Amino acid sequence: MNANQTLLDERPQDSALILVLEWITATVLLLVLAVLAWMPVADFVPTSWRPLTLEVEIVGVVGLLIAALLLVSCLALLHTRTTPHPFPSPLAGRGTGVRGTW
């Protein structure tokens, strides 16, 4: 058994929360792609055919981009937290109880 197999065996299985978060993130990213595709098309569409005002579209695009950034960041953080850390913390075992020893 090599070291890679050991790490794979020690890795916990993905929880339901991570799977749901992955689906939500994928949906938001697809919505971002759809909005980015709509932007050049909206320039050629008459104003009377647009379902929302320009201000509402801008707020929606910014909200989707912020949501995508937060979801991808949280998902990446959760994926790094589920794998075991190969190196111990440099501060582990330093609790001597003596104050002032920096």
C-alpha positions as CSV (number, residue, x, y, z in Angstrom):
1,M,0.0,0.0,0.0
2,N,1.5,3.4,-1.0
3,A,1.0,6.8,0.7
4,N,-1.6,7.9,-1.8
5,Q,-3.8,4.9,-1.1
6,T,-3.5,5.6,2.7
7,L,-4.7,9.3,2.2
8,L,-7.6,8.1,0.0
9,D,-8.7,5.6,2.7
10,E,-8.5,8.2,5.5
11,R,-10.5,10.8,3.6
12,P,-14.1,11.1,4.8
13,Q,-16.9,10.6,2.4
14,D,-18.7,13.8,1.1
15,S,-21.6,14.8,3.3
16,A,-25.0,15.6,2.0
17,L,-24.4,19.3,2.7
18,I,-21.4,19.4,0.4
19,L,-23.4,17.7,-2.4
20,V,-26.3,20.1,-2.1
21,L,-23.9,23.0,-2.0
22,E,-22.2,21.7,-5.2
23,W,-25.6,21.6,-6.9
24,I,-26.5,25.1,-5.8
25,T,-23.1,26.4,-6.9
26,A,-23.4,24.8,-10.3
27,T,-26.9,26.3,-10.7
28,V,-25.7,29.8,-9.8
29,L,-22.7,29.4,-12.1
30,L,-25.0,28.4,-15.0
31,L,-27.2,31.4,-14.2
32,V,-24.1,33.6,-14.4
33,L,-23.3,32.2,-17.8
34,A,-26.9,32.8,-19.0
35,V,-26.7,36.4,-17.7
36,L,-23.4,36.9,-19.5
37,A,-24.9,35.6,-22.7
38,W,-28.0,37.8,-22.2
39,M,-25.9,41.0,-21.9
40,P,-24.9,41.4,-25.6
41,V,-28.3,40.2,-26.8
42,A,-30.1,42.8,-24.6
43,D,-28.3,45.5,-26.4
44,F,-30.1,44.7,-29.6
45,V,-33.5,44.0,-28.1
46,P,-35.9,46.9,-28.1
47,T,-36.6,48.4,-24.6
48,S,-40.2,47.4,-24.8
49,W,-39.3,43.7,-25.1
50,R,-37.0,43.7,-22.0
51,P,-38.7,42.1,-19.0
52,L,-36.8,44.1,-16.4
53,T,-35.5,47.6,-16.1
54,L,-31.8,48.2,-16.5
55,E,-31.3,49.0,-12.8
56,V,-32.9,45.7,-11.8
57,E,-30.8,43.8,-14.3
58,I,-27.6,45.4,-12.9
59,V,-28.5,44.6,-9.3
60,G,-29.4,41.0,-10.4
61,V,-26.1,40.5,-12.2
62,V,-24.0,41.9,-9.3
63,G,-26.0,39.8,-6.8
64,L,-25.4,36.6,-8.9
65,L,-21.7,37.4,-9.2
66,I,-21.4,37.9,-5.4
67,A,-23.4,34.7,-4.8
68,A,-21.2,32.8,-7.2
69,L,-18.0,34.1,-5.6
70,L,-19.2,33.3,-2.0
71,L,-20.5,29.8,-3.0
72,V,-17.3,28.8,-4.8
73,S,-15.2,30.1,-2.0
74,C,-17.2,28.2,0.7
75,L,-17.2,25.1,-1.4
76,A,-13.5,25.2,-1.9
77,L,-12.9,25.8,1.8
78,L,-15.2,22.8,2.7
79,H,-13.3,20.6,0.3
80,T,-10.0,21.5,1.9
81,R,-11.4,20.9,5.3
82,T,-12.6,17.4,4.6
83,T,-9.1,16.1,3.7
84,P,-6.6,15.3,6.5
85,H,-3.8,17.8,7.0
86,P,-0.5,16.1,6.5
87,F,1.5,18.5,8.7
88,P,0.7,19.3,12.3
89,S,0.2,22.8,13.4
90,P,3.4,24.6,14.4
91,L,1.7,25.8,17.6
92,A,0.6,22.3,18.6
93,G,2.0,21.2,22.0
94,R,3.3,24.6,22.9
95,G,0.9,25.2,25.8
96,T,3.5,25.3,28.6
97,G,1.3,27.4,30.9
98,V,4.1,29.9,31.6
99,R,3.1,33.4,30.7
100,G,5.5,35.8,29.0
101,T,7.6,33.2,27.2
102,W,7.4,34.3,23.6
